[in-house]
Amino acid sequence: MDLKFTGRGAAFNVLEGNTNAYFVEDDKMFMIDCGETMFEAIRKRGVLQGIKEVYVVVSHTHSDHCGSLGSFGLYCQFVLQSKLKIVINPAMWTIISLTTAVLP
């Protein structure tokens, strides 16, 4: 497993992107958080080529950790033809589902 980071900034350090990470195994992508800058970063890097399944672990609901879930979820559904699989604490599901286009 080769863990790659898409940024090393924080919520208020937008110049260096959100501190989110991912790794790819075969045709599956596993993400740690999906902050505001994550979707753009992985699209620019071409990481999504050949990906058939995407899993994302969301640590908490600050936007620098889940801000791209809506657009990325729609991309997975309509472009990759796969549902985004989100792993979260069940108590966070209401917040995630109300603020994104991702459906259970």
N, C-alpha and C positions, 0 to 999 in steps of 0.2 A: 504494500500500500504506500502510495506516494501522496501525502497530504500537501495540498497547495493552498496558499492564502491569496485572496483577491485584493486584499488591502491590509493596512496595518494602522489605520486611523481609528477614530472613535466617533461617537455621535456628533461632536463638534469639530472634528478634524476632517473635513470633507475633502481636502486636497489629497489625502492618502487612501481614500475609500474606507468602507466599513471593514472591520476585522471579521471576515467570514472565511470559511475554508471549504474545500471539497476534495474528493478523490474519486477516481473512476476505476471500476473493475468490470472488464468485458464491456457489455453494453448498458451498464448501470452506473448512475452517478449518485453519490452520497454527499450531502451538504450539511455543514454545521452552520445554521442560521442562513437567512436569505434577506439581508438588509437592503436598504435603498439602492446601493450601488452594485449589488451582487449580480443581478440579471444582466445589466449592461456589461459588466466585466467578463462574465463567462461567454456572452455572445461575441464580444470582440476577440476573445482568445480562440474561438472556434471549438470550444469544449463540447458543445452539444451535438456535433457531427457523429452520427451513428448511435446516439444514446436512445434507448428504448424505455428505460425506467428511471425515474428520479425520486429519491428519498431525501427529505430535509428534516433535520432535528432543529426545532426552534427552542432556544434556551429561555427566552422571555419576550414580552411583547413591545419592547421599545422599537421604534422604527428602524434603527440601525441594525436590528436583528431579524425583523420580519417585514420590512417595508416593500420588498419586491414580490411578496407572495402572490398578490393579486394578478399582476401582469405575467409573472412567470408561470403561475397555475394555468392561465388561459393559453399561454404559449405551449405548454406541455399538452394540453387538451387538443388544441386545434392544429398545431404544427407537428408535434411529436406523436400525436394520436395516442397519448397515454395520460392517465391521471397522475397528478403530483401526489405523492404519498407523504403526508405530514406526520411527524412524530412529536407530540407535545404532551405536557401535563394536561390531563382532562379538564382541569379547572380553567385552562387558558382557551379552550375551544370556542366559547361564546365570543370572546374578544376577537379571535382570529376570524371566525366566520362572519362577524358583523363588519369587519374592516377590509375584507378582501372579497374577491370573486370566487374563491375556492370553496367548493361545496363538498360535504361529506360523501 
